[in-house]
């Protein structure tokens, strides 16, 4: 989907309704701007608790359902986010 918008006097841009609906954005919600290689990615802010629950459930699966050490978490994080 490609939608063009003009930047206003204060540097503001209105997020088109189609995109708001697609991302499930409502008034007052927070979004995250991620800049990569001269591009901006707009994301709905993820709930911290939900993120941690998702991360640890995936991490436990990768660890055979066992509890994780700090070393295990660091290794999985590096693999997930290509931080090596």
C-alpha positions in Angstrom: 0.0 0.0 0.0 1.5 3.4 -1.0 -0.2 6.6 0.2 1.3 10.1 -0.1 0.8 12.9 2.4 2.1 16.4 2.6 4.1 17.6 5.6 2.3 20.4 7.4 3.9 23.7 8.8 4.8 22.1 12.1 6.3 19.0 10.4 3.2 16.9 11.1 1.7 14.2 8.9 -1.8 12.7 9.3 -1.8 8.9 9.4 -4.3 7.8 6.7 -7.5 6.1 8.1 -6.7 2.9 6.0 -3.3 2.6 7.8 -4.8 3.4 11.2 -7.4 0.7 10.7 -4.8 -1.8 9.4 -2.6 -1.2 12.5 -5.5 -1.0 14.9 -4.5 2.5 16.0 -6.9 4.6 17.9 -6.8 8.2 19.4 -4.3 8.4 22.2 -2.3 5.3 21.3 1.4 5.5 21.0 3.4 4.6 17.9 7.1 3.8 17.3 9.1 5.3 14.5 12.1 3.2 13.5 14.6 4.6 11.1 16.5 2.2 8.9 18.6 3.0 5.8 16.9 6.4 5.2 13.4 4.8 5.6 11.0 5.2 8.4 9.0 2.3 9.7 5.8 3.1 11.7 4.7 0.5 14.3 2.0 0.3 16.9 3.8 0.4 20.3 3.9 -3.1 21.7 2.8 -3.6 25.3 5.9 -4.4 27.4 4.4 -7.2 29.4 3.1 -8.8 26.2 6.5 -8.5 24.5 8.2 -10.2 27.5 5.6 -13.0 27.6 6.1 -13.6 23.9 9.9 -13.4 24.1 10.1 -15.9 27.0 7.6 -18.3 25.5 9.6 -18.5 22.3 12.9 -18.6 24.3 11.6 -21.5 26.4 10.6 -23.4 23.2 14.1 -22.9 21.8 15.5 -24.2 25.1 13.4 -27.4 25.3 10.9 -25.9 27.7 13.6 -25.4 30.4 14.2 -22.3 32.5 16.7 -19.9 30.9 20.0 -18.6 32.2 21.2 -15.1 31.4 23.6 -16.7 28.9 20.7 -18.5 27.2 18.7 -15.3 27.0 21.6 -13.3 25.6 22.3 -16.0 22.9 18.6 -16.1 21.9 18.4 -12.3 21.8 21.4 -12.1 19.6 20.0 -14.8 17.2 16.6 -13.1 17.1 17.9 -9.6 16.5 21.1 -10.5 14.6 23.3 -8.7 17.2 26.4 -10.9 16.7 
